[in-house]
């Protein structure tokens, strides 16, 4: 049997046939990516703060230092991932803005 697999993800990706047509659609998409970019930035900051907190706990609690070091590394990895997500959404926001400018005829090509 040929059953389709449905993949569930946290974020919705637009299909090719769902291209925004009006200026309001472009603005809405740009705002959506800006919101996700800010969430990524906040996540990166929170994970970074937690990593520093765990590093401090590792120094203060030598009996459980290994546990705190592992949690520090996990938090640091989460911070890097959230930062990468924020970076990705920043570029998605830029693309949405460029699409809106191209659709409205405001795009200026600078040669220098």
Secondary structure, 3 states (H helix, E strand, C coil): CCCCCCCCCCCCCCCHHHCCCCHHHHHHHHHHHHHHHHHHHHHHHHHHHHHHHHHHHHHHCHHHHHHHHHHHHHHHHHHHHHHHHHHHHHHHHHHHHHHHHHHHCCCCCCCC
